[in-house]
Amino acid sequence: MDQREFDIVVFGATGFTGKLVAEYLAQNYGAQLRWAMAGRSADKLAAVRDEIGASPGTPLITADSADPASLKAMAARAKAVITTVGPYQTYGEPLVEACIAAGTDYVDLCGEPAWMRDIITRHDAAAKASGARIVLSCGFDSIPFDLGVYFLQREAMARTGKPVTRVKGRVRKMKGTFSGGTAASFAETMARAAREPEVIDWLKDPFSLTPGFRGPDQPHGAKPVYEEDLGSWSAPFIMAAINTKNVHRSNLLLGHLYGTDFVYDEMLLTGPGDEGEAIANHVARDRSMAENPPKPGEGPSREEREAGHYQVMFTGLMANGERLTAIAGGDRDPGYGSTSRMISECALALAHDVSRDQTPGGVWTPAPALGEAVIKRLTAPRAGLYFRIED
């Protein structure tokens, strides 16, 4: 693997998010990193390379999701492939297969639980055999949430020797937009559910990504609720459906570090009183993602991305009866500015920090695959994330 030509290949580098990933790598790692940009058009790749200020010598690779041979050739040249080409249930599986065949690590931005279930079922055994680490959901869904729970649990274990068995994940604040890719993935998932009714059951099931294990009943978070312990109204959070599944898969892959009786949910805090209740009800009625979604390939301006931010709180009672609260957040808009940094650092952690003895081949979620190594990378100033305990 050390003899591979590239540490990282960015597949989809001409798309909106892919361009941000390439720009982040060029500006923060440049000549220190052996990396390449990949996509369907060499001319478009060259134009993006020049636009983002990457070195004129940055290699360009022509590859297409509809051409498996091109994907295999690309994967064989890299230690790790970053893919921003979605919806993954439409375009993703051929690249997963190519990376597994080459023993190449893979990271994506997937928030499509039905497809993720397919990948686990169809490819986990082959990835284990080849040594390829297939790490799903390395963007806003589900890095802050998956790693936030992991961070909280590590602190609880350090303090009391036992995990927190009930954790509430609550989005405190968020300024920014969901990506067009997220909207397209949502639409494609709904279309598949219409064709395959069993997909609805998978989407509802918090344990649909934990084959062979089913934990206790989980809160649904489907309606506004006033939470006495938090002093706030809470509203449904649109990304809870994927994040909660990833957190439960992480618990499984960590050998049930959080316990086999672990309970977790996510909601959006809207504040106390009548105003908080009104906001929570408005959020619950909002259908903008379904009725007026952002378009793939489009996104906010640089100024809007830099003005964005988010913060998520994770709270629960420790074994000694004391409340423990952790927060995770970022200094860019979640769907684009911060996501492009998250997926980049996940790929770099695989390529440089996490050995195959630590994380062998298989289909992974971020926390068990990357753990402390990626938290260290994400909390460096260039990445702009933070994880900390709130006393």
N, C-alpha and C positions, 0 to 999 in steps of 0.2 A: 504493500500500500504506500510506503514512503517513496516509492519510485514513480508514483503517478505524476503526470505532467502538471496538474493543477490541484491546489488545495480546495478551491471552490469554483463551481460553475453556476452562474445565475441564468436559469432557463426562464424565458419570458421577459428579458431585459428591456424590450421595447414597449411593454405595457406600462400603465401608470404606476402601479406599485413596484413592478420589476425595475423600472427606471430609478425609483427612489432607493431600492436596495443597491443597485449598481453605483449610484451616486454616493451612498454612505460608505461603501467599501473603498471607492476611489479616493474619497476625501480623508478617510480615517486610517486606511491601511496602505493604499497606493502600492509602491514598489516593494513593501515588506511582504506582500501576499502574492502567491502565484494563483491568479484567478482569470476567468474568462467570462465573456458575455455570450449568451446563446439565444437564438430565436429563429423564426422562419425566414427572415430577410436579412441578408448581409448588408444591403444598403441602409436599411433602417437601423440595424445595429451600429453601423459606423456613424450614422447621424446622431444617435443617442450618445455614443462614446464621446463625440465632440461636444455635444450640448452639455453634458455633465462635467466636462473638464477632466475626463480620465486620460491617462497617458495614451498618445497615438499608437503605442505599441501594445495596448491591451488586446489580447487575442479575441477573435470573434468566431463563433461556431454556429453553423447553420444546422438547425434541428427542428423537427416538426412532430407534434403528437401523433399525426396521421402516418408517420413514417418510422416504424419500429426500428429499422436498421440505423437510422440517424440517431435515435435515442440511445441505442446500445453503444454506438461509437462514441457518443458524448460521455455517457456514464463511465466507460472504460478509461477515460482520460482524467477522471477527477476522484479526489478523496470523498467529496461531498457535493451534492447537487441541491441548490435552492430552486424550488419551483413556485412561481406565482401565477401559473397558468391554470385558471379554473373556469367554470366549476369543475372540481376534481372528478366528480362522478361522470362528467362528459369527457374530460381530457387527461385524467390523472393516472389511470391504471397502467397504460403502456410504459410510462416512465418508472412507476414502482417496479414493474417487472424487469425493466432494463437495469435498474440499480441493483436489484436482487441478483440478477444473473452476473453482474460485474463485481458483486461484493462491495458496492459503493453506498455510502451513507446518503440519506435523503431527508429533507425537511420541507414542509409545506405550511400553508395557512388554512388548512381545511377546517371548516365548521359544518361538515355534512355528515351527521352521525350514521345515516344508513349506509353511505359509501364506506365510512370508516369500519363499520361492522363487516362489510364485504371484504375489505382489505385484511382485517384480522383473520377472518375465516379462511380466505383463499391463500394468504401469503405469509402468515406468521411462521409457519413451519419452514418454508423455503428460505425466509430471511434468516432464521436461526441457523440453518444449514450453511448458508453462504457467508454469514458474518455481517450482512448489510443491516445497519441500524435505520429503520424507517420511523422517523419521528414526526407525528402528525400534530397539527394545531399549534404552530409556533408563532402565532401573531397575537392580536388582542384577544382572540379566542384561540388558546386559553392560557397564555403565559401568566398574566398578573393573577389570575384566579388559581390555576393549578399550583404555581410556585408560591402564591400567598398562603394557601392552606399548608403546603409543605413547610414553609418558613415558620408558621405558627406552631405546627406540630413538633418541629425540631426544638423550639423554645420550650414548649410544654414538657417534652421528654427530658430536657436538660434540667428543668426546675423540679419536676415531681417524679420522673421516671415513668410516667404514663401519658398516653395521648389524650387529647380533648375529643370526647366521643360525639359531641354535638357542636357543630360550627355553623355560624351564620355568616355568609358572605354578603356584604351590603355595599352597593355602589354609592359612595357619598357625593361625588361630583364628577361630571364628565362634560367637557366642551369639545365638540368635534363631530365628525360625521362617520357613519358606517360606510364602508367601501362599496363601490359598485359590484365588486366581486362577491361580497357578502350577500348583496341583494340578489344577484344572479344565482348564487348557490341556494338561497332560500326558495327562489322560484322553481329551480330544477328539482329540489327535494319535494316540493308540493306536487309537481307534475308527476314525479315517480310514485308518490303516495297514492295519487289518483289511479295509477295503473296497477299498483301492487298494494292492496289494502293492508298487508302485514307490516308495511313500512310505518303506518300510523302507530301500531303497537310499539315498534322500536323507538319511535320518536318520543312516546310517552314514558317509556321505561327507563328509569335512571341507571339501570344495570344492563343496558343493552350492549355495552362494550366490555362486559366482564363475564365472558363465557365460563359456565360452570360455577358461578358464584352469584348468590342473591342475598343482599343484606336486608335490614329492616325496612319497613315502610318509610318513605321520605315525604317531606312537605312538598306541596305542588307549587306554591307561590303564584297561583293563578288569579288571585283577587287582591285588591287593596286591603291592608290590615294595619291596625294600630298596635305597635309593639311596646308594651310597658317597659321592658327591660332596656330598650334603646331610646325611649322617649320620643318616638317619631312614627309617622305613617310610612308604610312601605308599599311600593307598587310592583307589579310584575316586571321582570327584567328580560328583555327579548333574547339575550344570549345565554340565559340560564339553562336552556334545554340542551345545549352542547357542553357548556362548562361543567355542569354537574356530572355528566357522563364521563368526561375526562378525569375529573377528580376521583371518581369511584374507580376508574381503571388504574389510575396512579396508585391508589391504595392497594389494589390487587397486586400490581407489579412490584410494589414495595414490600410484599409479604404481609399485607394488612398491618402496616405500621400504625395506621390510625384506628385499628380495631375492626373486628368483624361486625360490630354493632354501630359503626360510624354513621352519623346522620348529618347531611349537608344540604343547604339550599342557598339560593341567591335571589335578592330583590334589590330594588332601587329605593334609597331613602329619599323622602320628599318633605320631611320636616313635621313639626308638631301642629296641633290646633286645626282650625277650620281650613286655613290655607294649605297646610300639608295634606289634609284629606282631599281638598279640591284638586290639587296637583296629582295626587295618587290616582284619583278617578279619571282625570284627563289622560294620564299615561296609559291606564288600563284600556281606554277606548281608542287610543291612537292606532291607526291602520296605515300610516304613511309608508312603512316598509313594503307592504303589499300593494298599496294603491298608487304610490308615487316614488318608486325606488330610484336611487342613483344609478346611473348607467355604467357598465363596465368600461374601463378606459378613461373615465372622467373622474375628477376629484378636486379637492379644494386647492386654492393657491398656496404658495409658500408662506405667505403672511398668515393665512388661516391655519395652516398646519402648525406653524410655530406658536400661534396664540392658543392652541388647544392644550388640554391637560385632562387628567382623570385621577381619581383616588378611590380605592376599594378597601373596606374595613372587613376584617375577619375576627370574629369574637366567639368566645365560649368559656365554660367553666372548667377549670383544671381539677385534678383529682383532690387537691387540698381545699376546694370550694372557692378559690379566688378566680375572679374573671381575668382572662388573658385576651388582649387585643393586639392584633398586628395590622399594619396598613401597607398597601402596595400601590404605587402610582407611577405616573410618568409626566414629562414636561412637554409633550407634543400631543397633537390630536391622536386619538387611539387607532382609528382605522387606517391611517396612512403613515404619518410621521413617526409614531412610536412603533407601529407594526413592522415597518421596514427595518428598523434597528433591531427589534427582537429576533426576527428570523435570521438576520445576518449573524448575530452573536451566537445563536443556537448552532448554526452551521460551523462557525469558527470553533466553538467548544468541541464539536464532534471531530473536526479536522485536527485540532491541536491539543486538547486538554483531556478528553475522556477516552481512556484506553478500552480495548475490547475485553480486557479482563474485568474492568469496572462495569461496562455496559456491553454485553455481547449482542449478536444479531437478533433481530426480532422487530415486531411492530410495537412502538413505544408511544407514550405520552411524555411531555417535557420533564416533569419533576423526577420520575425515576430514572430517566435516561441521562439527564444533564445535571440535576441537583445543584450542589454548591458551586460547581464550576461555572454554570451559566449565570447564577445569581451574582457571582463576582464580576462577570463580564457586563451584565446588565446594569449594575450599580456604578460602573465607571462613568466619569463625567460625559464621555462621548455618547453613551447610550441613553442617559437621562432618566433611568428608572430608579426607584428606591423601594426597599423592603425594610421595615423597622417595627419594633415593638413600641406600642403606645401605652405609657403608664398613666 
